[in-house]
Amino acid sequence: MRLLHSLARTQASFDDPNLVSRAGLVPVMALAQRAGLAGLVAELVRPGGPCGVNAELKIPCLVAGMAAGADSIKDMDLLRHGALPGLFGGIRAPSTLGSHLRSYTWGNARQLEAVNRLLLGELARRTPLLPGRDTLAFIDIDATQKRVYGRRKQGAGFGHTKIQGKSLLVRGLNALAATICTPLGAPVIAAVRLRGGTANSARGAAGFATEAIAAARDTGCSGLVIVRADSAYYSAAFCGAVRRAGARFSVTVNMDSKVTAAIAAIPQGAWTGIRYPQAIWDDQLGCWVSDAQVAETGYTAFTSAKKGQQVTARLIVRRVRDLNRQAPAGQDELFPVWRYHAVFTDSPVELVQAEAQHRDHAVIEQVFADWTDGPLAHLPSGVFPANAAWLACAAIAHNLLRAAGSLASLAYAKARGATIRRDLIDVAARTARHGHGHITLHLPEGWHREHEWMTLFTATCGPPPAAA
């Protein structure tokens, strides 16, 4: 590929008022408008002070900027170029949006979290989000430590996070998140909560799980709901809260002496080989030949807790051969050595499926990676409630992109946020007016995602569907 014209004869100028660089914001924000984002913000979010006015205009600006790839307050300036002010009303300057966020209190941030939950329910009713949610849905709860660098960041402290598989102590803020997914649908964010950097992962997790389950029911998850979490949430309060909310739990177990004794009591004939990395299917035996096996036993947890808080459920154990890769040739093992991973669950599904479903809890790490590659690359403010509000806006933007992707095609329903932005949002267009109030977007000829873009545009900007 090379230029067809001489470099000396090639010129450039920023002088066309009818061009936009992100035409995909039109159908995405049209979807937000039809789902009632501005109305929910006007009804529920009431920040004080002179900078807290017009939240119903400023919050959609922040969400639109995040959907287009903004990861800081300054990046919100991407909304003010070319014909975008002619396509959207109420666009505000980055400084205005930053002042608006800094006017938020902790209560205002919680109000914005409520907007996210209600908007998610409306998006689920208007788009093919979370297919199969009336049969089976999973709620995944986990926390991520977001590193910050400013010395004046309110709430910043040292907490543990994993970087390239290693647990490190980093200075930052702790973001707790709950996602909803189905076997056929990609995860959306049901609830978020920003906490101080020194916060323990399980702090407030019981109430947070109850909130997430209620949000899942509001989105139409009327069937079996399983709440998955790692060992940080293994507690009587967490499991009890999930049960009282009408859901099932699946939590990784801390390997204490009581759990170890329960595993040792499992008979050898109870172990079943499972499909695991490097497993081989044996046609003669009709099973997987693998270095991983699963078994289960009954178990009563939290016996040292207060009376009535003990929980009896299934203890599902996966064991993996612990091979000495550095042993010299001929030094075979005298007896197999296993590493054990236990899950405490009251899931009603059969053993192998229940264990595999729990391993899929790692899907929430994809959401965190998507966030880090998008609006949560930074927590831009020094004010803690402003960063909490920014986190809630990031959740709204994530759900909005996921809903838009589900309207575009089946592939984009599970695509990463960066892929949706690249193919459906970051598309240049020229605006042309004709008639009274009519406008046409002229997009690049031969765009490789033209069909998906037009499908999304028709679904969001066309006539509303007929009432059932």
ABEGO torsion letter per residue (X at the ends): XBBABBAAABBBBBABAABBABAAAAAAAAAAAAAGAAAAAAAABBBBEAAABGAAAAAAAAAAAAAAGBABAAAAAAABBEAAAAABBGBBBAAAAAAAAAABBAAAAAAAAAAAAAAAAAAAAABABGBGAAABBBBBBBBBBBBBABAABBGBBBBBBBBGGBBBBBBBBBBBBBBBBBAABBBBBABBBBBBAABBAABGAAAAAAAAAAAAAAAGBABBBBBBBBAAABBAAAAAAAAAAGBBBBBBBBBBAAAAAAAAABBAAABBBBBBBGBBBBAAAGBBBBABBBBBBBBBBGAABBBGABBBBBBBBBBBBBBBAABBBGBBBABBBBBBBBBBBABABBAAAAAAAAAAAAAAAAAAAAAAABAAABBABABAAAAAAAAAAAAAAAAAAAAAAAAABAAAAABBAAAAAAAAABBBBBBBBBEBGBBBBBBBBGBAAAAAAAAAAAAAABBBBBBX
